[in-house]
């Protein structure tokens, strides 16, 4: 994601200074982007920059912050792009005395071809940061993107489901399905199953290190434990009182439909995806 940001900002006309432990990767990046400045180390990059974007795995985040904190000045804006927000925001505020710290989370991956239509979460925790977040949000709108302001706690609460639970379900599902011949399952599967299989395979094709890391740092186990408890209860009730379960699910569908959720359109969309890939 750091490479994506470097590419984007240089193409937007900004002067970018990059630092990385992998010097060969930096040289390859500069061969594609000749205007890129390569710093000798993180210290030099911070001293020469005005805006600092820390794009490292969360396991390395605190070490990087400790490395650069003494070189941060009041003029600096320091941002992280971790998928978790409470932990890195806390680390930045505890260890960095000067400058403005702002947690951010781009809600897209490095496969994105443009910023247009994308969303970025901004998590200010004081008025100074909120002012910066509003200005960044305005800049994003000019690029056809959207800035979403919320607290780090609210962000992580929803990411436990949006990222943590989703990845956990996908990885658990593909592990279970791997006991079967996947090609045969796909051959026999209808739209519902093959859409589920595609989802599980897509999760396995992603950044496994990141997905496993998120389970830990988002405390996904809380959501997963609740899901497992509800599943076990549902299975017992389906066995003992299926008619009541049907009525409860129909009532749930009715209530969700009142919130402008179009179930029929979702069903049609599933079939369109199935037929496009058949």
ROLUMNU-362783 format. One line per 8 residues: their letters; for each residue x, z, y of C-alpha. Coordinates in steps of 0.001 Angstrom, whole numbers, padded with zeros to 6 digits. Each point is the difference from the previous one (the first is absolute). Example, Ala and Ser with C-alpha at 12.3 -4.5 7.8 and 13.67 -1.06 7.14 Angstrom:
as	012300 007800 -004500; 001370 -000660 003440;
This chain:
xxxxxxxx	000000 000000 000000; 002989 000586 002259; 001038 -003627 -000482; -003531 -001113 000880; 000090 001977 003253; 003433 -001417 000887; -001245 -003548 -000605; -003166 000541 002010;
xxxxxxxx	001637 001643 003021; 002784 -002568 000262; -002521 -002842 -000147; -001909 001802 002762; 003132 -000115 002152; 001203 003591 -000311; 003641 001017 -000340; 000252 001716 -003370;
xxxxxxxx	002844 002184 -001277; -000062 000614 -003756; 001788 002560 -002144; -000045 000318 -003781; 002167 001339 -002800; -000172 -003445 -001605; 002356 -001978 002241; -000309 -003157 -002090;
xxxxxxxx	-003749 000012 000507; 000500 000353 003752; 002371 -002967 000045; -002517 -002107 -001917; -002668 001018 002476; 002175 -000968 002971; 000771 -003375 -001580; -003746 -000694 000228;
xxxxxxxx	-000318 001690 003416; 003212 -000657 001996; -001144 002065 003004; -000164 003165 -002118; 002575 002653 000957; 001469 001949 -002907; 001015 003586 000738; 002932 001611 -001757;
xxxxxxxx	-002201 002969 -000937; -003209 001817 000951; 001780 001905 002772; 001003 -003193 001793; -003464 -001504 -000463; -001681 003027 001582; 002395 000180 002939; -000509 -003675 000859;
xxxxxxxx	-003779 -000111 -000521; -003009 001134 002042; -002541 -000082 -002835; 001000 001278 -003433; -001984 -001017 -003097; 000926 001930 -003132; -000862 -002148 -003021; 001264 001882 -003052;
xxxxxxxx	-001583 001534 -003137; -001486 003413 000714; 002522 001570 -002391; 002771 -001076 002416; -001909 000664 003204; 001189 003536 000794; 003646 -000903 -000652; -000221 -002939 002417;
xxxxxxxx	-001665 002134 002671; 002719 002643 -000359; 002619 -002731 000359; -001367 -001400 003268; -001613 003003 001722; 003011 000940 002148; 000157 -003534 001469; -003657 -000207 001035;
xxxxxxxx	-000507 000147 003765; -003083 000650 002109; -000508 -003741 000570; -000382 -000704 -003688; -003209 -000740 -001875; 000446 000860 -003681; -002504 -001361 -002530; -000213 000089 -003761;
xxxxxxxx	-001987 -002376 -002220; -000489 002211 -003069; -003261 -000309 -001950; -000261 003807 000267; -000311 001570 003426; -000144 003821 -000060; 003446 000456 -001538; 002048 -002469 002127;
xxxxxxxx	-001766 000963 003241; 000791 003659 -000686; 003639 -000838 -000771; 000437 -002022 003203; -001458 002751 002194; 001970 002782 -001660; 003380 -001743 000019; -000004 -002286 003067;
xxxxxxxx	-000047 001894 003302; -000110 -002912 002452; -001887 -003257 000349; -003533 -000906 -001017; -000849 000135 -003684; -002891 -002034 -001412; -001139 -000414 -003578; -001199 -003485 -000942;
xxxxxxxx	-001226 -001681 -003176; -000397 -003801 -000180; -002978 -000581 -002312; 001583 -003117 -001501; 003084 -000924 -001963; 003000 -002281 000518; -001909 -002904 -001546; -002011 -000371 003217;
xxxxxxxx	000678 -003280 001803; -001241 001201 003387; -001103 003109 001876; -003343 -001581 000834; -002941 001776 -001608; 002159 002908 -001188; -000428 003723 000716; 002559 002656 000889;
xxxxxxxx	-000755 003728 -000061; 001531 002035 002846; 000084 003802 -000334; 000765 001700 003348; -000106 003815 000066; 000323 000619 003757; -001017 -001643 003275; 003353 -001687 000565;
xxxxxxxx	-000126 -001633 -003415; -003654 -000942 000466; 000860 -001854 003208; 002692 -001964 -001866; -002373 -000628 -002930; -002649 -001413 002357; 002552 -002360 001559; 001141 -001148 -003447;
xxxxxxxx	-003634 -000489 -001002; -000507 -002210 003072; 003121 -002008 -000950; -001319 -000404 -003552; -003354 -001292 001288; 001846 -002648 001989; 001568 -001117 -003296; -003377 -000182 -001731;
xxxxxxxx	000566 003268 -001869; -001567 003454 000251; 001414 003473 000595; -001891 002899 -001598; 000656 003444 001501; -000449 003098 -002153; 001761 003230 -000887; 002644 000089 -002750;
xxxxxxxx	-002286 002300 -002017; -002971 -002366 000207; 002225 -002931 -000905; 001331 001682 -003143; -003482 001163 -001027; -001234 -003593 -000156; 003240 -001447 -001352; -000325 002284 -003034;
xxxxxxxx	-002906 -002255 -000953; 000935 -003329 001626; 003541 000010 -001421; 000526 002947 -002333; -003159 -000168 -002104; -000039 -003804 -000010; 003562 -000263 -001298; -000547 002794 -002525;
xxxxxxxx	-003114 -001663 -001418; 001723 -003390 -000149; 003106 001329 -001735; -002050 002124 -002430; -002231 -002954 -000797; 002821 -002448 -000707; 001726 002581 -002218; -003190 000340 -002041;
xxxxxxxx	-000627 -003747 -000170; 003596 -000661 -001084; -001023 001308 -003439; -001939 -003258 -000380; 000964 -003683 000218; -000576 -000671 003696; -000463 -003747 -000442; -002767 000656 -002545;
xxxxxxxx	-001666 002531 002286; 000048 -002533 002838; -001398 -002715 -002274; -002900 002227 -001070; -000556 001689 003363; -002764 -000884 002417; 000131 000206 003802; -000097 003809 000192;
xxxxxxxx	002740 000606 -002557; 002322 -002765 001195; -000292 001188 003592; 000974 003485 -001217; 002858 -001456 -002073; 001277 -001978 002996; -000054 003176 002095; 001970 001960 -002613;
xxxxxxxx	002574 -002787 -000453; 000414 -000358 003770; 000777 003722 000279; 002651 -000299 -002717; 001521 -002980 001861; 000456 002072 003168; 002559 002558 001149; -000095 002464 -002908;
xxxxxxxx	002533 002371 001595; -002190 000248 003095; -003197 000482 -001994; 001460 002848 -002051; 001508 001573 003123; -003389 -000068 001732; -001589 001920 -002875; 002357 002877 000778;
xxxxxxxx	000099 -000073 003795; -003738 -000603 000475; -000897 002729 -002524; -002221 -002513 -001776; -000371 002360 -002951; -002749 001828 001932; -002149 -003138 000178; 000878 -001090 -003531;
xxxxxxxx	-000814 003429 -001442; -003409 -000129 001667; -000551 -003538 -001312; 000856 001021 -003573; -002331 003021 000198; -002841 -002195 001252; 000684 -002632 -002678; -000136 002556 -002795;
xxxxxxxx	-003235 001414 001370; -001492 -003478 000350; 000899 -000935 -003580; -001684 003139 -001361; -003124 -000618 002061; -000197 -003656 -001053; 000027 001199 -003601; -002613 002706 000519;
xxxxxxxx	-002240 -001196 002856; 000588 -003726 000684; -003388 -000520 001684; 000753 002621 002655; 003468 -001491 000624; -001569 -003436 000535; -002424 001407 002566; 002788 001835 001825;
xxxxxxxx	002142 -003139 000180; -002941 -002063 001266; -000576 002624 002691; 003701 -000120 000917; -000178 -003777 000323; -003063 000308 002229; 001717 002484 002316; 003166 -002105 000252;
xxxxxxxx	-002079 -003092 000750; -001477 001838 002989; 003524 000091 001388; 000056 -003823 000182; 001864 -000453 -003288; -001145 -003308 -001520; 000237 000391 -003769; -001440 -003461 -000676;
xxxxxxxx	002682 -001607 002155; 002674 001978 -001870; -001377 -001313 -003296; 000003 -003594 001292; 003542 000408 001339; 001178 001204 -003396; -001404 -003135 -001631; 001572 -002234 002632;
xxxxxx	003399 001556 -000677; -000531 -000371 -003736; -001009 -003673 000228; 002810 -000856 002426; 002542 001283 -002515; -001638 -001291 -003186;
